[in-house]
Amino acid sequence: MDKNDRKKISAIVEFINTSERALQNAKKILKELILENWIKMEKPDFSTDWLMSYSSGEDKIIEWIFTWEEMFWTDSIKYSIPANYASKSKLVQWDRLKLTIKSDWKMLYKQIKQIERITKVWLLAENNWKYQVIVDWKVYNLLKAAVTHFWANIWNKLSIIIPSTKTATFAAIENVIPDKENK
């Protein structure tokens, strides 16, 4: 190998190293931007002053705001909600629910007011074992129970439901769009 070839190889190695550093810096900046925007989405306003709690006989009845896999009440106690109920009922973040807790701790859920909603269409993806869609540059998580309920597969086109008036981090699945409609 002559001196010119060594210089060319050295230059190529330097170009590769410079490109790799530039790519790492670009990834770092992108990650920071995504995390900053995600953190903003993670801090919704959970004003619950208007929610009620009351008793009916031995039953305790609580009005809730659906945050996604749980419901949030004025005293900040979180009760989980069955994923199959949330999926089949197409509950959307910010929907208002009523929870009746029976004396034997049987829990009955009922949706009493829906948030204003819009429907969007996008592809189902999976990231770090979570099902997600990205719509209008926002990431929305999906319940695994909803994905299995609708027999959805990765890269299926989905019709999803999100709040039209508030920020959300989760979407409900309206339906899977048949393959023949995806062409």
C-alpha positions as CSV (number, residue, x, y, z in Angstrom):
1,M,0.0,0.0,0.0
2,D,1.5,3.3,-1.0
3,K,1.5,6.6,0.8
4,N,-1.5,8.0,-1.2
5,D,-3.7,5.0,-0.4
6,R,-2.9,5.4,3.3
7,K,-3.9,9.1,3.1
8,K,-7.1,8.2,1.4
9,I,-7.9,5.5,4.0
10,S,-7.1,8.0,6.8
11,A,-9.4,10.6,5.2
12,I,-12.2,8.1,4.8
13,V,-11.9,7.0,8.4
14,E,-12.0,10.7,9.5
15,F,-15.1,11.3,7.3
16,I,-16.8,8.2,8.9
17,N,-15.9,9.4,12.4
18,T,-17.1,12.9,11.8
19,S,-20.4,11.5,10.3
20,E,-20.9,9.2,13.3
21,R,-20.4,12.1,15.7
22,A,-22.8,14.3,13.7
23,L,-25.4,11.5,13.7
24,Q,-25.0,10.9,17.5
25,N,-25.5,14.7,18.1
26,A,-28.6,14.8,15.8
27,K,-30.1,11.8,17.7
28,K,-29.3,13.4,21.0
29,I,-31.0,16.7,20.0
30,L,-34.0,14.8,18.6
31,K,-34.4,12.7,21.8
32,E,-34.2,15.9,23.9
33,L,-37.0,17.5,21.8
34,I,-39.2,14.4,22.0
35,L,-38.7,14.1,25.7
36,E,-39.5,17.8,26.3
37,N,-42.7,17.5,24.3
38,W,-43.6,14.2,25.9
39,I,-43.1,15.6,29.4
40,K,-45.5,18.5,28.5
41,M,-48.0,15.9,27.5
42,E,-47.5,14.0,30.7
43,K,-48.8,16.9,32.8
44,P,-52.5,17.2,32.1
45,D,-54.7,19.4,34.2
46,F,-56.6,17.1,36.5
47,S,-58.9,19.6,38.0
48,T,-61.4,17.5,39.9
49,D,-63.2,20.0,42.1
50,W,-66.5,19.4,40.4
51,L,-66.5,15.6,40.9
52,M,-68.8,14.1,43.5
53,S,-68.7,11.2,45.9
54,Y,-71.8,9.9,47.7
55,S,-73.4,6.8,49.2
56,S,-76.5,4.9,48.2
57,G,-77.3,2.4,50.9
58,E,-74.2,0.3,51.5
59,D,-72.7,1.3,48.1
60,K,-70.1,4.0,47.7
61,I,-70.4,6.0,44.4
62,I,-67.6,8.0,43.0
63,E,-67.4,10.1,39.9
64,W,-64.1,9.9,38.1
65,I,-62.1,11.2,35.2
66,F,-60.7,8.5,33.0
67,T,-56.9,9.0,32.6
68,W,-56.4,5.7,30.8
69,E,-55.7,2.5,32.6
70,E,-57.0,4.0,35.7
71,M,-59.4,6.6,37.0
72,F,-58.5,9.7,39.0
73,W,-60.6,11.2,41.8
74,T,-60.4,14.4,44.0
75,D,-58.4,12.7,46.8
76,S,-55.8,11.5,44.2
77,I,-56.6,7.9,44.8
78,K,-56.2,5.9,41.6
79,Y,-58.3,2.8,40.9
80,S,-57.4,0.6,38.0
81,I,-60.1,-0.1,35.5
82,P,-60.5,-3.3,33.6
83,A,-58.7,-3.0,30.2
84,N,-61.3,-5.0,28.4
85,Y,-64.0,-2.6,29.6
86,A,-62.0,0.4,28.5
87,S,-61.3,-1.2,25.2
88,K,-64.8,-2.4,24.4
89,S,-66.4,0.8,25.6
90,K,-63.9,2.9,23.6
91,L,-63.2,5.1,26.6
92,V,-61.1,8.2,25.8
93,Q,-58.9,10.1,28.2
94,W,-61.0,12.7,30.0
95,D,-64.3,10.8,29.8
96,R,-66.3,11.1,33.0
97,L,-67.2,7.8,34.7
98,K,-69.1,6.7,37.7
99,L,-67.7,3.9,39.9
100,T,-70.0,2.1,42.3
101,I,-68.2,0.1,45.0
102,K,-70.4,-2.5,46.5
103,S,-70.1,-3.6,50.1
104,D,-68.3,-6.8,49.0
105,W,-65.9,-4.6,46.9
106,K,-67.4,-5.5,43.6
107,M,-66.8,-2.6,41.3
108,L,-69.3,-1.4,38.6
109,Y,-68.1,1.1,36.1
110,K,-70.4,3.4,34.0
111,Q,-69.5,6.1,31.5
112,I,-71.6,9.2,32.3
113,K,-70.2,11.8,30.0
114,Q,-67.9,11.7,26.9
115,I,-65.2,14.3,26.2
116,E,-65.6,15.9,22.7
117,R,-63.8,13.5,20.3
118,I,-62.2,13.4,16.9
119,T,-61.3,10.4,14.8
120,K,-57.9,10.0,13.1
121,V,-56.4,7.3,10.9
122,W,-52.8,6.0,11.3
123,L,-50.7,2.8,11.4
124,L,-50.3,0.6,14.4
125,A,-46.7,0.3,15.7
126,E,-44.9,-1.2,18.6
127,N,-42.2,0.5,20.6
128,N,-40.6,-1.0,23.8
129,W,-43.4,-3.5,24.1
130,K,-46.0,-0.7,23.9
131,Y,-48.6,-0.4,21.1
132,Q,-48.6,3.1,19.7
133,V,-49.7,5.3,16.8
134,I,-48.2,8.7,15.8
135,V,-50.7,11.2,14.5
136,D,-50.0,14.9,13.8
137,W,-46.5,14.5,15.3
138,K,-47.9,13.2,18.6
139,V,-47.4,9.7,20.0
140,Y,-50.5,8.0,21.4
141,N,-50.3,4.8,23.4
142,L,-52.9,2.1,22.9
143,L,-54.1,-0.5,25.4
144,K,-52.9,-4.0,24.5
145,A,-56.4,-5.3,25.3
146,A,-57.8,-3.0,22.6
147,V,-55.3,-4.2,20.1
148,T,-56.1,-7.9,20.8
149,H,-59.9,-7.1,21.0
150,F,-59.8,-5.8,17.4
151,W,-57.4,-8.4,16.2
152,A,-55.0,-5.7,15.0
153,N,-51.5,-6.4,13.8
154,I,-48.4,-4.2,13.5
155,W,-48.7,-1.8,10.5
156,N,-52.5,-2.3,10.3
157,K,-54.2,1.0,9.6
158,L,-56.4,2.0,12.5
159,S,-59.2,4.5,13.1
160,I,-58.5,6.0,16.5
161,I,-60.4,8.3,18.8
162,I,-58.7,11.1,20.7
163,P,-60.1,14.1,22.7
164,S,-60.6,17.2,20.5
165,T,-60.3,19.7,23.3
166,K,-57.6,18.4,25.6
167,T,-54.1,16.9,25.4
168,A,-54.0,13.2,25.6
169,T,-51.3,10.5,25.7
170,F,-53.5,7.5,24.9
171,A,-56.0,6.8,22.1
172,A,-58.9,4.5,21.8
173,I,-59.3,2.2,18.8
174,E,-62.5,2.8,16.9
175,N,-61.7,0.1,14.4
176,V,-59.1,-1.7,12.2
177,I,-59.4,-0.6,8.6
178,P,-59.6,-3.6,6.3
179,D,-56.6,-4.3,4.1
180,K,-58.5,-3.8,0.8
181,E,-59.1,-0.2,2.0
182,N,-55.4,0.4,2.6
183,K,-54.4,0.4,-1.0
